[in-house]
Amino acid sequence: MLKKQDAIVLKTIDYGETNKIATIYTKENGKLAVLAKGAKKSNSRFAAVMQPFVHGNFLYYQGNGLPSLNQGEAVHSFKEIQFDIIKSAYSAYIVELVDKLTEERQPHYFYMIGFYSP
């Protein structure tokens, strides 16, 4: 089943030669890992949305195993975080806290400050 959700990329890890697994945080499903095939290639259509702290719209196929990303569109890239080391350190700390304190595929009824408006 195809699902389209608004999400924030928490982290990405390399998977094989050309793929990446992104951990995204959605309002409806909480923390979710999705597979982006070919995301490590230089001309990949997922290169822009597979960066940490990117807020985007993600269309993924939810089957029996790991969901696979079909489409991704960056809404806001938060470039100011990448250029300021203090903001980058605080953002990485908050992302790590959210990653460690939340369960996979469990919706949470709070909003991340600055990313989602209530």
Secondary structure by P-SEA (a helix, b strand, c coil): cbbbbbbcccccccccccbbbbbcccccccbbbbbbcccccccccccccccccccbbbbbbbccccbbbcbbbbcccaaaaaacaaaaaaaaaaaaaaaaaccccccccccccccccc
